[in-house]
Amino acid sequence: MTSSGVSATITRTGVTVKNTKQKRRSPRRTSTRGVAERERDRAEELGDIAEWYWIEGLSQSEIAAKLGGAKPVNASTIARRLKEAKELGLVAVTVDKSFAVSGERDEEKGKRIRDEFGLDDCLVVTVRLFKADGRSEDEYLHQALANAAGRKFRPGLQTGSHICVSAGRAPYQAAKVIVQPPPSVKNIRITPLCGRVWTHSWEAKGKSPITRPLDADDVVIVLASGLAGEPGTVFSQAMYPLFARNESEAAGNMDDHCQFLSNGRWRENRIPNRAIVGIGAVALEGGHRFADLIRGELKSEIAPQVRHAADLLKMAYEHVRTHNLPAFGDVGNRLFPVLPLPTELPNDLDALSAQLDELSQKLEQINRRMLIANWQHLRTVPRVLAIAGGELKQRAIFTLALAGYVDPTRRVITELCTDGAVADSLTAAFRSYNTSRAEIRQWYERRVSRLFTDVSTSSDAVHHE
C-alpha cells in the first residue's frame, strides 16, 4: 500500500522491483517436483504475496482467494507469509517527510501571472514559512513548490514523452513526486540538460542526508528508476564535468557525448516535448552551488577546470557587487544578467546598460566553458516548466517572464511554479513596467532581446548520428 511520501520496495534475488504491475500466475504446487523447484516456487510466491499486499494494496483475504484453487489458503497463512517476507528483507518501507511539505494553491494569482506575462500556465502556491535561518526557509519553500509542480506535472505525462531536466533541488524533488507512485506510462525518454558540477568525496553528517550537489544526471536517475518497471524507458547521462578546460573541449564533449549539441540542435533530432528546470540566483546569501565556488568552499581534490571557473565566477560576482547590480541568474546552469525591477532603475540607463553588457561578456566566458544546453535548445521544447520562488530569485524570474512577454517567439520558459509573494512582486513589476515612460519600456525591450541570444560555441559542430 503506497502513497506519496511512503514507498514499499520488494526485493527478489537481488533485484529491486518497485510498484510492478505485471500479473503473475500462482505457482503450481505438486509433491512430485524436486526440492529445489519447490523452494524456488515458494520464494516466488512469497514475493507475489508481498507485492500484492504492500504494492497493489490487496487485503490478506483477497490474497488468500487469489492463491486458492484446489488447495484453499486462509488469511492467517498470508499473515505468516507477510511476516516472513519482512524478516527476510524482501520488504523495505521508507518514509520521506519532504513529500508532506505543502502550501495553498492560489488560482487567482496563477491566472493573473499567466495572462500578464503570456505564459501557457502558472501555478502559484502560498507557503507559510517557519521561523528559521534563511537557507532552511528557502529549502522548505522550494520543497513545497516542487511538490506542487510535480503533482501538477504527473497527470500530463503521456506514453512516448521525452523529458529533459536541469540540475537543482527543485527539479530533483519534483522528479521524486512525479514517480511516487510510478505512473503507468511507457516509452519515456529522459535527458539531462547539463554536465556534473564537480566530482569529489561527499560527506554524511549523522542523520542528515549525504551532502552533495544535485546534478541533472541525478534528476534523470530518479525519474528513470521510478519508471524502470515500464517498457521502453530510456535515459541518458551527461557524465562529463560541467566545467571544461576551454571552449573547444566543452563543445567537443557536447558534440561527442551529450544529447544537446553545441550548435543548439538535439542529437538525432530527438527534441524533448517537456522540460523541468529551476531558476537560480547566484548570491552569497543563497543556496546556489556556484556561490560555494565564489566563497572559495573547494575541496582539495577539486579539478583544475573548476578552480578556473571559480575564478571567473568571482570576477563576475565582484562586478555585480561593485556596480550594485542584481545577482546574476541561471536556467539549467546557463548564466544570464538579471535586470532590476522598474522601481529600482537608476536615472542613468546608459551607464546601467554598459555595466550589464560587461557582465554579459563575463558570464558568456563562463557559459562557453560549460556543458550546458543553450537557449535555442529550450526554445525548441514545447513545454518548459520553471520552478522557483523566494525574494532572492524574484528579479531573475521577472527577467525571464518579461523576455517571453516582449517576444513570445523567443521565450525560454512557458510555465511557471512560484510562491505567492513572488507572484505579487511580479504583478507589481509588470504594472510598473506597463505604466512607465516609453523610453523605460523600450530600454527593457532592448535589454531582454539581447539577454537570451545564443553565441555558438562551435561554428561547424557536427550533427552526429
C-alpha positions as CSV (number, residue, x, y, z in Angstrom):
1,M,0.0,0.0,0.0
2,T,1.7,3.1,-1.1
3,S,1.0,6.9,-1.2
4,S,3.1,10.0,-1.8
5,G,6.0,10.1,0.6
6,V,5.7,6.4,1.6
7,S,7.2,3.7,-0.7
8,A,7.4,0.0,-0.4
9,T,10.1,-1.8,-2.2
10,I,10.0,-5.6,-2.9
11,T,13.4,-7.2,-3.5
12,R,13.7,-10.6,-5.2
13,T,17.0,-12.4,-5.6
14,G,19.0,-9.2,-5.5
15,V,16.7,-7.4,-7.9
16,T,14.7,-4.4,-6.6
17,V,11.1,-4.1,-8.0
18,K,9.1,-1.0,-7.3
19,N,5.3,-1.0,-7.9
20,T,5.4,-3.7,-10.5
21,K,2.0,-4.1,-12.1
22,Q,2.7,-7.2,-14.2
23,K,0.3,-10.1,-13.3
24,R,1.8,-13.4,-12.4
25,R,0.0,-16.7,-12.3
26,S,0.1,-18.5,-9.0
27,P,3.0,-21.1,-8.8
28,R,1.8,-24.7,-9.1
29,R,2.1,-26.9,-6.1
30,T,3.0,-30.6,-6.5
31,S,4.7,-33.0,-4.3
32,T,6.3,-34.7,-7.3
33,R,8.6,-31.9,-8.1
34,G,12.1,-31.6,-6.8
35,V,13.0,-29.8,-3.6
36,A,14.9,-27.1,-5.4
37,E,11.9,-26.4,-7.7
38,R,9.5,-26.3,-4.7
39,E,11.8,-23.8,-2.9
40,R,12.0,-21.6,-6.0
41,D,8.2,-21.6,-6.3
42,R,7.9,-20.8,-2.6
43,A,10.2,-17.9,-3.0
44,E,8.3,-16.6,-6.0
45,E,5.0,-17.0,-4.1
46,L,6.5,-15.1,-1.1
47,G,7.4,-12.2,-3.5
48,D,4.0,-12.3,-5.0
49,I,2.2,-12.1,-1.7
50,A,4.4,-9.2,-0.5
51,E,3.9,-7.3,-3.8
52,W,0.1,-7.8,-3.8
53,Y,-0.1,-6.6,-0.2
54,W,2.3,-3.7,0.0
55,I,2.3,-2.5,-3.6
56,E,-1.1,-3.3,-5.0
57,G,-3.0,-2.9,-1.8
58,L,-4.8,-6.2,-1.7
59,S,-6.2,-7.4,1.6
60,Q,-5.0,-10.6,3.2
61,S,-8.3,-12.3,2.4
62,E,-8.1,-11.2,-1.2
63,I,-4.6,-12.6,-1.5
64,A,-5.8,-15.9,0.1
65,A,-8.5,-16.1,-2.6
66,K,-6.0,-15.3,-5.3
67,L,-3.8,-18.2,-4.2
68,G,-6.8,-20.5,-3.6
69,G,-7.8,-23.1,-6.2
70,A,-7.7,-26.8,-5.4
71,K,-5.9,-26.2,-2.1
72,P,-7.6,-23.4,-0.1
73,V,-5.4,-20.8,1.7
74,N,-6.6,-18.9,4.7
75,A,-5.8,-15.3,5.8
76,S,-3.7,-16.5,8.8
77,T,-1.3,-18.2,6.3
78,I,-1.0,-15.0,4.4
79,A,-0.2,-13.1,7.6
80,R,2.6,-15.5,8.4
81,R,4.0,-15.2,4.9
82,L,3.9,-11.4,5.2
83,K,5.8,-11.5,8.5
84,E,8.3,-13.9,6.9
85,A,8.8,-11.5,4.0
86,K,9.7,-8.7,6.3
87,E,12.0,-10.8,8.4
88,L,13.8,-12.0,5.2
89,G,14.3,-8.4,4.0
90,L,12.0,-8.7,0.9
91,V,10.2,-5.6,2.0
92,A,11.7,-2.2,2.8
93,V,9.3,0.7,3.7
94,T,10.7,4.2,3.5
95,V,9.1,7.5,4.7
96,D,10.1,10.7,3.0
97,K,8.9,13.7,5.1
98,S,9.7,16.1,2.3
99,F,6.5,15.0,0.5
100,A,4.4,16.4,3.3
101,V,5.7,20.0,2.7
102,S,3.0,21.9,1.0
103,G,1.2,25.2,0.6
104,E,-2.1,26.6,-0.6
105,R,-2.7,26.9,-4.3
106,D,-3.8,30.4,-5.4
107,E,-5.8,30.0,-8.6
108,E,-6.5,33.7,-9.0
109,K,-2.8,34.8,-8.7
110,G,-1.8,32.0,-11.0
111,K,-4.2,33.1,-13.8
112,R,-3.1,36.7,-13.3
113,I,0.6,36.0,-13.8
114,R,-0.2,33.6,-16.7
115,D,-2.2,36.3,-18.5
116,E,0.0,39.3,-17.7
117,F,3.2,37.6,-19.0
118,G,1.6,35.5,-21.7
119,L,2.7,32.2,-20.1
120,D,0.9,29.0,-21.0
121,D,0.3,28.2,-17.3
122,C,1.3,29.4,-13.9
123,L,1.0,27.6,-10.6
124,V,1.1,29.9,-7.5
125,V,1.5,28.3,-4.1
126,T,1.3,30.3,-0.9
127,V,3.7,28.8,1.6
128,R,3.7,29.7,5.2
129,L,7.3,29.6,6.3
130,F,8.6,28.7,9.7
131,K,11.0,30.8,11.7
132,A,14.4,29.6,10.8
133,D,17.6,30.7,9.1
134,G,17.4,31.8,5.5
135,R,18.7,28.6,3.9
136,S,16.2,26.4,5.9
137,E,13.3,28.6,4.9
138,D,14.4,28.6,1.3
139,E,14.8,24.8,1.3
140,Y,11.3,24.5,2.8
141,L,9.8,26.9,0.2
142,H,11.3,25.0,-2.8
143,Q,10.2,21.7,-1.5
144,A,6.6,23.0,-1.3
145,L,6.9,24.4,-4.8
146,A,8.5,21.3,-6.2
147,N,5.8,19.1,-4.6
148,A,3.0,21.1,-6.1
149,A,4.7,21.3,-9.5
150,G,5.4,17.5,-9.6
151,R,1.8,16.7,-8.7
152,K,0.6,19.0,-11.5
153,F,3.1,17.6,-14.0
154,R,2.4,14.0,-13.3
155,P,-1.2,13.6,-14.8
156,G,0.1,15.2,-18.1
157,L,2.9,12.6,-18.5
158,Q,1.9,10.6,-21.6
159,T,3.3,7.5,-23.3
160,G,6.1,8.4,-25.6
161,S,7.0,11.6,-23.7
162,H,10.6,12.9,-23.9
163,I,11.5,14.9,-20.7
164,C,14.7,16.9,-20.3
165,V,15.7,18.1,-16.8
166,S,18.1,20.6,-15.3
167,A,20.1,20.3,-12.1
168,G,18.9,21.6,-8.8
169,R,16.9,20.8,-5.7
170,A,13.5,21.8,-7.2
171,P,13.7,19.6,-10.3
172,Y,15.1,16.8,-8.1
173,Q,12.2,17.0,-5.6
174,A,9.6,17.4,-8.4
175,A,11.0,14.2,-10.1
176,K,10.6,12.3,-6.8
177,V,6.9,13.3,-6.7
178,I,6.3,12.5,-10.3
179,V,7.3,8.9,-9.9
180,Q,5.8,8.2,-6.5
181,P,3.9,6.0,-7.1
182,P,5.2,5.3,-10.6
183,P,2.8,6.3,-13.3
184,S,1.7,3.7,-15.9
185,V,3.3,5.1,-19.0
186,K,5.7,3.5,-21.5
187,N,8.3,4.6,-24.0
188,I,9.5,7.5,-21.9
189,R,12.9,9.1,-22.7
190,I,14.7,11.2,-20.1
191,T,17.6,13.6,-20.9
192,P,19.9,15.8,-18.7
193,L,20.4,19.5,-19.7
194,C,23.9,19.9,-18.3
195,G,27.1,18.2,-17.1
196,R,28.1,17.4,-13.5
197,V,29.1,20.4,-11.3
198,W,32.1,18.7,-9.8
199,T,33.4,15.3,-8.7
200,H,34.9,14.7,-5.3
201,S,34.1,13.0,-2.0
202,W,30.7,13.5,-0.4
203,E,30.1,13.8,3.4
204,A,27.4,12.2,5.6
205,K,26.6,14.1,8.7
206,G,24.8,11.9,11.3
207,K,21.2,11.6,10.4
208,S,21.3,14.3,7.7
209,P,21.4,13.3,4.0
210,I,24.7,13.0,2.4
211,T,25.9,16.5,1.4
212,R,26.4,16.7,-2.4
213,P,25.1,18.7,-5.3
214,L,22.1,17.6,-7.2
215,D,23.1,17.3,-10.8
216,A,20.9,16.9,-13.8
217,D,22.1,13.3,-14.1
218,D,20.8,12.7,-10.5
219,V,17.3,14.0,-11.5
220,V,17.4,11.7,-14.6
221,I,18.1,8.7,-12.4
222,V,15.2,9.5,-10.1
223,L,12.8,9.5,-13.0
224,A,14.3,6.5,-14.7
225,S,14.4,4.4,-11.5
226,G,10.7,5.2,-10.9
227,L,9.8,4.2,-14.4
228,A,12.1,1.2,-14.6
229,G,9.2,-1.2,-14.5
230,E,7.6,0.2,-17.6
231,P,8.5,-0.9,-21.1
232,G,10.6,1.3,-23.3
233,T,12.0,3.6,-20.6
234,V,15.3,5.1,-21.9
235,F,17.6,7.6,-20.3
236,S,20.9,9.2,-21.0
237,Q,23.6,10.7,-18.7
238,A,25.9,13.6,-19.4
239,M,28.6,12.0,-17.1
240,Y,31.2,14.6,-18.1
241,P,32.0,17.5,-15.7
242,L,30.0,20.7,-16.2
243,F,33.2,22.8,-16.5
244,A,35.7,22.1,-19.3
245,R,39.3,23.3,-19.6
246,N,38.4,25.5,-22.5
247,E,35.7,26.4,-25.0
248,S,36.9,23.8,-27.6
249,E,36.8,21.0,-25.0
250,A,33.3,22.0,-23.9
251,A,31.9,22.0,-27.5
252,G,33.7,18.7,-28.3
253,N,32.3,16.9,-25.2
254,M,28.8,18.1,-26.0
255,D,29.0,17.0,-29.7
256,D,30.6,13.7,-28.8
257,H,28.7,12.7,-25.6
258,C,25.6,14.8,-24.9
259,Q,22.1,14.8,-26.3
260,F,22.3,18.6,-26.6
261,L,24.8,19.6,-29.3
262,S,26.9,22.8,-29.2
263,N,25.1,24.3,-32.2
264,G,21.7,24.4,-30.5
265,R,20.4,21.1,-32.1
266,W,19.4,17.9,-30.4
267,R,21.2,14.6,-31.3
268,E,19.4,12.7,-34.0
269,N,16.8,15.5,-33.8
270,R,15.3,13.9,-30.7
271,I,13.6,17.1,-29.4
272,P,12.1,16.8,-25.9
273,N,8.4,17.8,-25.5
274,R,8.6,18.6,-21.8
275,A,11.3,20.2,-19.6
276,I,11.6,20.7,-15.9
277,V,14.1,23.4,-14.9
278,G,15.0,25.6,-11.9
279,I,15.8,29.3,-11.9
280,G,18.8,30.3,-9.9
281,A,20.2,33.5,-8.4
282,V,23.9,33.4,-7.7
283,A,24.1,35.3,-4.4
284,L,26.3,34.5,-1.4
285,E,23.4,34.6,1.0
286,G,21.6,32.0,-1.1
287,G,22.0,28.2,-1.6
288,H,23.2,28.2,-5.2
289,R,26.1,25.8,-5.7
290,F,28.1,28.4,-7.7
291,A,28.0,30.5,-4.6
292,D,30.1,27.9,-2.9
293,L,32.7,28.3,-5.6
294,I,32.7,32.1,-5.2
295,R,33.1,31.8,-1.4
296,G,36.1,29.5,-2.0
297,E,34.5,26.4,-0.4
298,L,36.5,24.0,-2.5
299,K,37.8,20.5,-1.6
300,S,41.5,19.9,-2.0
301,E,40.9,17.3,-4.7
302,I,38.8,19.6,-6.9
303,A,39.5,19.5,-10.6
304,P,41.7,22.4,-12.1
305,Q,39.0,23.5,-14.5
306,V,36.6,24.0,-11.6
307,R,39.2,26.2,-9.9
308,H,39.5,28.3,-13.0
309,A,35.7,28.5,-13.3
310,A,35.6,29.7,-9.6
311,D,38.0,32.5,-10.5
312,L,35.7,33.6,-13.4
313,L,32.7,33.4,-11.2
314,K,34.4,35.6,-8.6
315,M,35.2,38.2,-11.2
316,A,31.6,38.3,-12.3
317,Y,30.3,38.5,-8.8
318,E,32.8,41.3,-7.9
319,H,31.4,43.2,-11.0
320,V,27.9,42.8,-9.7
321,R,28.9,43.9,-6.2
322,T,30.9,46.9,-7.3
323,H,28.0,48.3,-9.5
324,N,25.2,47.2,-7.2
325,L,23.6,45.0,-9.9
326,P,21.1,42.3,-9.2
327,A,22.6,38.8,-8.6
328,F,23.0,37.1,-12.0
329,G,20.7,34.2,-12.6
330,D,20.8,30.8,-14.4
331,V,18.5,28.3,-16.0
332,G,20.0,24.8,-16.3
333,N,23.3,26.4,-15.1
334,R,23.4,28.7,-18.2
335,L,24.1,32.1,-16.7
336,F,22.4,35.4,-17.6
337,P,22.5,39.0,-16.3
338,V,19.3,39.9,-14.3
339,L,17.6,43.2,-14.8
340,P,16.5,45.5,-11.9
341,L,12.8,45.9,-11.3
342,P,11.2,49.0,-12.7
343,T,11.1,50.7,-9.3
344,E,14.9,50.1,-8.9
345,L,16.1,51.6,-12.1
346,P,18.8,54.4,-11.8
347,N,18.5,57.6,-13.6
348,D,21.5,56.9,-15.9
349,L,20.3,54.0,-18.0
350,D,23.2,54.3,-20.4
351,A,25.6,53.6,-17.5
352,L,23.5,50.6,-16.4
353,S,23.5,49.2,-19.9
354,A,27.2,49.4,-20.1
355,Q,27.6,47.6,-16.8
356,L,25.2,44.9,-17.9
357,D,27.0,44.5,-21.2
358,E,30.3,44.0,-19.4
359,L,28.6,41.4,-17.1
360,S,27.2,39.6,-20.1
361,Q,30.7,39.2,-21.5
362,K,32.0,37.8,-18.2
363,L,29.1,35.4,-17.9
364,E,29.4,34.3,-21.6
365,Q,33.0,33.5,-21.0
366,I,31.9,31.1,-18.3
367,N,28.9,29.7,-20.3
368,R,31.2,28.8,-23.2
369,R,33.3,26.6,-21.0
370,M,30.4,24.6,-19.6
371,L,28.5,21.5,-20.8
372,I,25.1,23.1,-20.9
373,A,22.1,23.4,-23.2
374,N,21.7,26.8,-24.7
375,W,18.7,29.0,-25.1
376,Q,17.8,27.6,-28.5
377,H,17.6,24.1,-27.1
378,L,15.0,25.2,-24.6
379,R,13.1,27.3,-27.1
380,T,12.6,24.1,-29.2
381,V,10.9,22.3,-26.3
382,P,7.1,23.0,-26.4
383,R,6.6,23.0,-22.7
384,V,9.2,24.2,-20.3
385,L,8.2,24.3,-16.6
386,A,10.3,26.5,-14.4
387,I,10.2,26.1,-10.6
388,A,11.5,29.0,-8.5
389,G,10.5,31.2,-5.6
390,G,11.8,33.4,-2.9
391,E,12.9,37.1,-2.7
392,L,16.4,36.4,-4.0
393,K,15.0,35.0,-7.3
394,Q,12.2,37.4,-8.0
395,R,14.3,39.6,-10.3
396,A,15.6,36.6,-12.3
397,I,12.0,35.3,-12.6
398,F,10.8,38.8,-13.8
399,T,13.6,39.0,-16.3
400,L,12.8,35.6,-17.9
401,A,9.0,36.3,-17.8
402,L,9.4,39.7,-19.3
403,A,11.6,38.4,-22.1
404,G,8.8,36.0,-23.1
405,Y,6.2,38.8,-22.9
406,V,8.2,41.1,-25.1
407,D,8.8,38.5,-27.8
408,P,6.8,35.2,-27.4
409,T,8.8,33.6,-30.2
410,R,12.0,33.8,-28.1
411,R,10.7,32.9,-24.7
412,V,12.7,30.4,-22.7
413,I,10.1,29.2,-20.2
414,T,6.4,28.5,-21.0
415,E,5.1,27.5,-17.5
416,L,6.0,28.8,-14.0
417,C,5.6,27.5,-10.5
418,T,6.3,30.1,-7.8
419,D,5.1,31.4,-4.5
420,G,2.5,34.0,-3.6
421,A,4.9,36.7,-2.5
422,V,6.9,36.5,-5.8
423,A,3.6,36.5,-7.7
424,D,2.7,39.8,-6.0
425,S,6.1,41.2,-6.8
426,L,5.8,40.1,-10.5
427,T,2.4,41.7,-10.8
428,A,3.6,45.0,-9.3
429,A,6.7,45.0,-11.5
430,F,4.6,44.3,-14.6
431,R,2.2,47.1,-13.9
432,S,5.1,49.4,-13.2
433,Y,6.6,48.4,-16.5
434,N,3.4,49.0,-18.4
435,T,2.8,52.4,-16.9
436,S,6.4,53.6,-17.3
437,R,7.5,56.2,-19.8
438,A,8.1,54.9,-23.3
439,E,11.8,55.2,-23.0
440,I,11.8,52.9,-20.0
441,R,9.7,50.2,-21.7
442,Q,12.0,50.5,-24.8
443,W,15.0,50.1,-22.6
444,Y,13.6,46.8,-21.1
445,E,12.7,45.6,-24.6
446,R,16.2,46.2,-25.9
447,R,17.8,44.5,-22.9
448,V,15.8,41.3,-22.8
449,S,16.1,40.8,-26.6
450,R,19.9,40.7,-26.0
451,L,20.0,38.6,-22.9
452,F,18.8,35.3,-24.3
453,T,20.6,35.3,-27.7
454,D,23.0,32.3,-28.1
455,V,26.6,32.7,-29.1
456,S,27.5,29.4,-30.7
457,T,30.4,27.5,-29.1
458,S,31.2,25.8,-32.4
459,S,31.0,27.2,-35.9
460,D,31.0,23.8,-37.6
461,A,29.5,21.5,-35.0
462,V,28.9,18.1,-36.4
463,H,25.4,16.6,-36.1
464,H,26.3,13.1,-35.0
465,E,24.1,10.1,-35.7
